[in-house]
Amino acid sequence: MTDTQYPITPPAELVREWLEATKPSDNPDSPLDLAILAAQWGADMELEACCEWLGAGKRENLSQVVALRMARRPKPPSLKERLSKAIVEGDERQALKLLEELDDSL
């Protein structure tokens, strides 16, 4: 193995934190969880680098940076939006589940 540290390599402290959060005894899917966390981190690093390169102090590129962020990290649908979709699609089971979730959040 080499000691080369590539820019996309997560810091050792972050890897330790991920490993602690995904202990095998707690969760049989922990290797998958760890891989997902690492992939998300790498994608976030790439997005930040792209936004930095695109923005690079150029005020006229600000709208492009915002558009890139929105396209790559869309906001998840709200509980209300998910409930509306379930009702429109006639998915009663999902609608009831979302109503329970809504009740729990109040």
C-alpha positions as CSV (number, residue, x, y, z in Angstrom):
1,M,0.0,0.0,0.0
2,T,1.2,3.5,-0.7
3,D,1.2,6.6,1.6
4,T,-0.1,8.8,-1.2
5,Q,-3.0,10.9,0.0
6,Y,-5.3,11.7,-2.9
7,P,-7.5,14.9,-2.6
8,I,-10.7,12.9,-2.6
9,T,-9.5,10.6,0.3
10,P,-11.5,11.3,3.5
11,P,-9.5,12.3,6.5
12,A,-8.7,9.5,9.0
13,E,-10.8,11.1,11.7
14,L,-13.9,11.1,9.5
15,V,-13.4,7.4,8.6
16,R,-13.1,6.5,12.3
17,E,-16.3,8.4,12.9
18,W,-18.0,6.5,10.2
19,L,-16.7,3.2,11.5
20,E,-18.0,4.1,15.0
21,A,-21.4,5.0,13.6
22,T,-21.7,1.7,11.7
23,K,-20.5,-0.9,14.2
24,P,-21.1,-4.4,12.8
25,S,-22.7,-5.6,16.0
26,D,-25.3,-2.9,15.8
27,N,-26.2,-3.3,12.2
28,P,-25.6,-6.2,9.8
29,D,-25.7,-3.8,6.9
30,S,-22.8,-1.7,8.3
31,P,-20.4,-2.3,5.4
32,L,-23.1,-1.0,3.0
33,D,-23.8,2.0,5.4
34,L,-20.1,2.8,5.5
35,A,-19.9,2.6,1.7
36,I,-22.9,4.9,1.3
37,L,-21.4,7.5,3.8
38,A,-18.1,7.4,1.9
39,A,-19.8,7.8,-1.5
40,Q,-21.9,10.7,-0.2
41,W,-18.8,12.4,1.2
42,G,-16.9,12.0,-2.1
43,A,-19.8,13.4,-4.1
44,D,-20.0,16.3,-1.7
45,M,-16.3,17.0,-2.1
46,E,-16.6,16.9,-5.9
47,L,-19.6,19.2,-5.9
48,E,-17.8,21.7,-3.7
49,A,-14.8,21.6,-6.0
50,C,-17.0,22.1,-9.1
51,C,-18.8,25.0,-7.4
52,E,-15.5,26.6,-6.3
53,W,-14.1,26.3,-9.8
54,L,-17.2,27.6,-11.5
55,G,-17.6,30.5,-9.0
56,A,-13.9,31.3,-8.6
57,G,-14.7,34.9,-7.6
58,K,-16.8,35.6,-10.7
59,R,-20.0,37.2,-9.6
60,E,-21.6,36.5,-13.0
61,N,-21.3,32.7,-12.4
62,L,-23.2,32.8,-9.1
63,S,-26.5,31.8,-10.7
64,Q,-24.8,28.8,-12.3
65,V,-23.3,27.7,-9.0
66,V,-26.7,27.9,-7.4
67,A,-28.3,26.0,-10.3
68,L,-25.6,23.3,-10.1
69,R,-26.1,22.9,-6.3
70,M,-29.9,22.6,-6.8
71,A,-29.5,20.1,-9.6
72,R,-27.0,17.9,-7.7
73,R,-28.6,18.2,-4.2
74,P,-32.3,18.6,-4.7
75,K,-34.3,19.2,-1.6
76,P,-36.2,16.1,-0.6
77,P,-40.0,16.4,-0.9
78,S,-41.8,17.6,2.2
79,L,-44.1,15.4,4.2
80,K,-47.0,17.3,2.8
81,E,-45.8,16.8,-0.8
82,R,-45.3,13.0,-0.2
83,L,-48.7,12.8,1.4
84,S,-50.3,14.6,-1.6
85,K,-48.6,12.3,-4.0
86,A,-49.7,9.2,-2.1
87,I,-53.3,10.4,-2.2
88,V,-53.3,11.3,-5.9
89,E,-51.8,7.9,-6.7
90,G,-54.3,6.1,-4.5
91,D,-51.7,4.6,-2.3
92,E,-53.7,4.3,0.9
93,R,-51.1,2.3,2.8
94,Q,-48.4,5.0,2.1
95,A,-50.9,7.8,2.9
96,L,-51.8,6.3,6.3
97,K,-48.1,5.8,7.1
98,L,-47.4,9.4,6.2
99,L,-50.4,10.6,8.3
100,E,-49.0,8.7,11.3
101,E,-45.7,10.3,10.7
102,L,-47.3,13.7,10.5
103,D,-49.2,13.0,13.7
104,D,-46.0,12.1,15.5
105,S,-44.3,15.3,14.4
106,L,-47.0,17.5,16.0
